[in-house]
Structures are given as C-alpha cells and as structure tokens.
C-alpha cells in the first residue's frame, strides 16, 4: 500500500445505527464486502448489535432505539472513510449490488483514489485507496505547529 502523509489510516471504531441489524449485516456484506465478526442480543430475542470487518477496518452496528437513520432524517449525520486495497474493484462491487453512488471514483488533490456511496439507510461512506504520497502543504493545507 502507498503511504500518504495527508491521510492516515489509523483505526477508530464507529457505531452506526440501523433499524434492522440483520438487514444491515446482509447488505454491508453483499455491497461492501464486510465480514461479520459477532452479533449480540438477548437470548432468543432480536439482534441488537454486531461487529464487522473489512480489511483492517472495524465497525459496530447498533439497533436504533429511539434514534433515526439518515434516511429517516432526510439528511446525513456523518461520513465514514474506509481504506481498501483495490478501490476500483470495490467500486464495481458496490455498484453492481445496487448501492447509491453519490461521488464517482476519482483521485483527490490530497492523493486518494476514492468514491462516495450511501447505504440502504442513507449512511454516507467513502471508500479510499492511497494513490500518491502527498504532504498536506502541497495541496494547500496549513500544518499545525507542534
């Protein structure tokens, strides 16, 4: 993988709200290639949450309990960026699975090849692959003094 000083790939564990965790597990597996690690809930009851992986990325799925998804709200609440080894193949997979492409595959000024997509409940995702090593000051960012 190409290193890129403008975009780190360190981990964060987002918790994403879905009306149906089982539906989200199935959709995220089919469209984005995530793999289920575990699911949880009361014995014999509904699935209330799950953890999934895609490469080194890890996400938590949480059943909506008084919360609304972006599709229900009518606007996005966040955007998640996941780094993949082959963004072109990932784009083709998501598109063929019927994911809503909101930003076509392109290369950014800061050295990423990426695309934007919404899942079935309106969550915004960016899937990205380092294309070039670009220092933030090369594309106009101001580096903080430490």
Secondary structure, 3 states (H helix, E strand, C coil): CCCCCCCCCCCCCEEEEECCHHHHHHHHHHHHCCEEEEEECCCCCCCCEEEEEECCEEEEEEECCCCCCHHHHCCCCCEEEEECCCHHHHHHHHHHCCCEEEEEEEECCCCEEEEEEECCCCCEEEEEEECCCCCHHHHCCCCCCC
